[in-house]
Amino acid sequence: MATDFSLTLPTPNLFKPKMKKHYLAIDLKDDPQYISAYEDWHKESWPEIKQSIFESGINSMEIFRTGNRLVMVIETEPNFSFIKKAQMDASNHKVQEWETIMNQYQEPLPWAKEGDKWTIMKRIFHLSKPNSNSQNEKHIPFNHEK
């Protein structure tokens, strides 16, 4: 006697580890010439800097500005480590050269820890539109013989 069953399985992309998103902030020196120069440097950032960012486990990076405040958004691999990134940067002479140039324009936030430049931001609110499980599942019919 054949019985019809159906099985609902998650689609394969649900098995991939989720990327993490981090938000960081820093100020620029409040001078229009410094702000303009900082933006100019980022229009054509060095290939070695981009490579070091990707090699550290950062998959994407965006920097936004309002006034002299910058907010950086990074999406990272699940195992990304800020400590490991800092160690990699410390041993990369091109990154050190870039950071020396950027230091001319940047100012840590007043509440930043001693020695920190970019300050990791704390999420205080989150809202997502609920999504149906059917968008994340694949319906697979099959027959089962008893």
C-alpha positions as CSV (number, residue, x, y, z in Angstrom):
1,M,0.0,0.0,0.0
2,A,1.5,3.3,-1.1
3,T,1.1,6.3,1.1
4,D,1.8,9.8,-0.1
5,F,3.9,11.9,2.2
6,S,5.5,15.3,1.7
7,L,8.6,16.6,3.4
8,T,9.5,20.2,3.9
9,L,13.2,20.9,4.1
10,P,15.1,24.1,4.6
11,T,16.7,25.4,1.5
12,P,20.5,24.9,1.4
13,N,21.4,28.6,2.0
14,L,20.0,28.2,5.5
15,F,22.9,25.9,6.3
16,K,25.6,28.6,5.6
17,P,26.9,30.4,8.6
18,K,25.5,34.0,8.8
19,M,27.8,36.9,8.2
20,K,28.1,39.3,11.1
21,K,27.5,43.1,10.8
22,H,29.5,45.5,12.9
23,Y,29.0,49.3,13.2
24,L,31.9,51.6,14.3
25,A,32.2,55.3,14.7
26,I,34.9,58.0,14.7
27,D,35.1,61.7,14.2
28,L,37.1,63.7,11.7
29,K,38.7,66.9,12.7
30,D,36.0,69.5,12.3
31,D,37.6,71.3,9.4
32,P,36.1,71.3,5.8
33,Q,39.5,70.9,4.2
34,Y,40.4,67.9,6.4
35,I,37.0,66.3,5.7
36,S,37.3,66.8,2.0
37,A,40.9,65.4,2.0
38,Y,39.7,62.4,3.9
39,E,37.0,61.7,1.4
40,D,39.4,62.2,-1.5
41,W,41.7,59.5,0.0
42,H,38.8,57.1,0.1
43,K,37.8,57.6,-3.5
44,E,41.0,55.8,-4.6
45,S,42.1,53.7,-1.6
46,W,45.1,51.6,-2.1
47,P,44.8,48.1,-3.5
48,E,47.0,46.8,-0.6
49,I,44.5,48.2,1.9
50,K,41.5,46.6,0.2
51,Q,43.4,43.3,0.1
52,S,44.2,43.5,3.8
53,I,40.6,44.2,4.6
54,F,39.4,41.1,2.7
55,E,42.1,38.9,4.1
56,S,41.1,39.8,7.6
57,G,37.6,38.3,7.1
58,I,35.7,41.5,6.2
59,N,33.5,40.9,3.2
60,S,32.2,44.4,2.8
61,M,32.8,47.8,4.2
62,E,30.9,51.1,3.9
63,I,31.7,54.4,5.5
64,F,29.0,57.1,6.0
65,R,29.5,60.7,7.1
66,T,27.3,63.4,8.7
67,G,29.1,66.5,9.6
68,N,32.4,65.3,11.0
69,R,31.1,62.0,12.4
70,L,31.8,58.8,10.4
71,V,30.0,55.5,10.8
72,M,31.6,52.3,9.3
73,V,29.5,49.3,8.5
74,I,31.4,46.0,8.0
75,E,30.0,42.6,7.2
76,T,32.4,39.8,8.3
77,E,32.8,36.1,8.3
78,P,31.4,34.4,11.4
79,N,34.9,33.8,12.8
80,F,36.1,37.4,12.3
81,S,38.2,38.9,15.2
82,F,39.0,42.5,15.7
83,I,42.1,41.4,17.7
84,K,43.4,39.3,14.8
85,K,42.7,42.2,12.4
86,A,44.7,44.5,14.6
87,Q,47.6,42.0,14.7
88,M,47.5,41.6,10.9
89,D,47.5,45.4,10.5
90,A,50.4,45.9,12.9
91,S,52.6,43.6,10.7
92,N,51.6,45.2,7.4
93,H,53.7,48.2,6.5
94,K,51.3,49.4,3.8
95,V,48.4,49.4,6.3
96,Q,50.7,51.3,8.8
97,E,51.5,53.8,6.2
98,W,47.8,54.3,5.4
99,E,46.9,54.6,9.1
100,T,49.6,57.3,9.6
101,I,48.0,59.3,6.8
102,M,44.4,58.7,8.1
103,N,45.5,59.7,11.7
104,Q,46.0,63.3,10.4
105,Y,42.3,63.6,9.8
106,Q,40.7,61.4,12.5
107,E,39.9,62.0,16.1
108,P,38.7,59.2,18.5
109,L,35.3,59.8,20.0
110,P,35.5,61.5,23.5
111,W,34.4,58.3,25.2
112,A,36.7,56.0,23.2
113,K,39.0,53.7,25.3
114,E,42.7,54.8,25.4
115,G,44.4,53.7,22.2
116,D,41.2,53.0,20.3
117,K,40.4,54.9,17.1
118,W,37.2,53.5,15.7
119,T,34.6,52.8,18.5
120,I,32.4,49.7,18.2
121,M,28.8,50.8,18.4
122,K,26.1,49.1,20.5
123,R,22.8,48.3,18.8
124,I,19.9,49.7,20.8
125,F,17.0,48.9,18.5
126,H,16.2,46.4,15.8
127,L,13.2,45.9,13.6
128,S,12.7,43.3,10.9
129,K,9.7,42.6,8.8
130,P,8.5,39.1,9.7
131,N,9.1,36.7,6.8
132,S,7.1,33.6,6.1
133,N,8.8,30.2,6.6
134,S,7.7,29.3,3.1
135,Q,10.3,31.7,1.7
136,N,13.0,29.7,3.4
137,E,11.7,26.2,2.8
138,K,11.5,23.9,-0.2
139,H,8.5,21.5,-0.5
140,I,9.6,18.0,-1.6
141,P,6.9,15.5,-2.3
142,F,7.7,11.8,-2.2
143,N,6.0,8.4,-2.0
144,H,6.7,6.0,0.9
145,E,5.9,2.3,0.6
146,K,4.8,0.5,3.8
